[in-house]
C-alpha cells in the first residue's frame, strides 16, 4: 500500500511538473507586432472529451422573451471588467429579432435588446434601448457594454450594411453575405433604475470607431475578390488590461492583403513532411484583431496586428474575449464546424488560447488543440456563442438542439450557464447552472 501510494504521489507530482513546465514554456517576451498561430497541426488534435463536452440541453426550455429570437448575449460590465450592478439590478444585452421571422431570417433583422434581473436568473426583456433610425448599419450585430465611472453606458456593436448602400439602411436580401460590410460602432446612454426596472436614456451619437484597413484586416472588397463563407470585422469586446491599465477593443477579423499560408500555419517541419494541404485552405483566413484605445471616451483607436491568426485552419474566430489571472492571459473565441478549412473538422464550441506576461503573448491552444467547450455529439448544434466571464462562468444561447425523435428545434433563448476550471493551459467543464444565470463576479485580476 505504501509503495503504491508513494508511486501514485510520484506520478501525480510528475504530471503537475510536466503541466507547469508546459505552461511556463509559453513565452512572455514577444515583439509588439507578433501574431500567434493556430495551426492545422494543432487543430487536428481537436476531439471531444469528458473534460470539454457540455451536458445535453434540457429540451423543456423556457423562452426568456417569448416573442423574440434571442442569441449572442453579454452582461453590462464595469470598466475593470467586473459585473455592473445598478441599484441591485444586473443588466444584459443580446441580439434579438421578432419570432414572426424565420430562424434564418433573424440575422438580417438583428437589433440589440436589453434585459434586467435582480437575482441574475429571472430576466425581464426591456426592449431595444436605442433609436434604430440613429443606429448605424441595416442591422446591429454583437458587441459588449461597459459602465464607466460617470454612470455612462458605452454600447459597442457591429454596424452591418449593404456595401452598395453606402452604409445606409437600404438592404437587398439576395446574396447578402457577399455585401455584408461590417464596421465597429458605439453609442452611449445614461442609466437609471427604479421599482419598474432599468432604464437607458439620453442616447448619444452613434459613431464608427473602427474599420478594416486592408492590411491586417480584410475589407469587403478584398473578400469579394476571392469569396468564401462571409467576411468579418465584427464583435467588439472592450478590455481594460489589469496589469497595465491600457484599454483595447478586441474583435473578430480576417487577414487582409498582408498574408500568405506560411509553413508555420501548417505545422512543424516533421508534420509538414506528411501533411497535404487541400486546395483553397488559404482562403480560410480568420484572426483575432486588436486596437488600442487612445482616449478616455473610446472614440480614437489604433489598429494593431492580430493577436492570433488561423490562416489555413479556420475562417471564423467569433466574439473573442479575454480573461486574466495574474500574468496569465486567456483568449477565448467561438467557432463552427463549417468554418474549418478543408481537411480539418471540429465541433461548434468555444476555443481558447493561453499566454503569459501580457495581452500580446505567444498564445498556444489550450488543451493542446484549442477546444475548451464543445456541444455533445448527440446534439452538435445545441448551443452557441459562449462567453467566458472573469470568474469562469460561461453563458450562451440555445441554438438548434435535437429532440428525442432527432428533429431539430430552434431555441433562441438563454442556455444553461456552465462553469469551467482553468489550470494553466488546461481547462475542464465542472458545473452546470440555471438558464441565463449570471452570478456577481469581480474584475480580471
PEURQUI-V660036 format. One record per run of one state. SS is the DSSP state (H for helix, E for strand, C for the rest). FROM is the first residue (numbers start at 1). LEN is the number of residues. If there is no record, write none. Layout:
SS_FROM_LEN, SS_FROM_LEN
//
This chain:
C_1_1, H_2_23, C_25_11, E_36_2, C_38_2, H_40_4, C_44_9, E_53_1, C_54_14, E_68_11, C_79_4, E_83_1, C_84_1, E_85_2, C_87_2, E_89_10, C_99_5, H_104_6, C_110_1, E_111_7, C_118_6, E_124_5, C_129_10, E_139_9, C_148_4, E_152_11, H_163_3, C_166_10, H_176_3, C_179_1, E_180_15, C_195_2, E_197_5, C_202_5, E_207_4, C_211_9, H_220_7, C_227_7, E_234_7, C_241_6, E_247_8, C_255_8, H_263_4, C_267_2, H_269_4, C_273_8, H_281_3, C_284_2, E_286_8, C_294_7, E_301_9, C_310_4, E_314_1, C_315_3, E_318_8, C_326_2, E_328_8, C_336_1, H_337_3, E_340_1, C_341_8, E_349_8, C_357_7, E_364_2, H_366_3, C_369_2, E_371_4, C_375_2, H_377_3, C_380_3, E_383_6, C_389_4, E_393_10, C_403_5, E_408_7, C_415_1, E_416_8, C_424_2, E_426_10, C_436_10
//
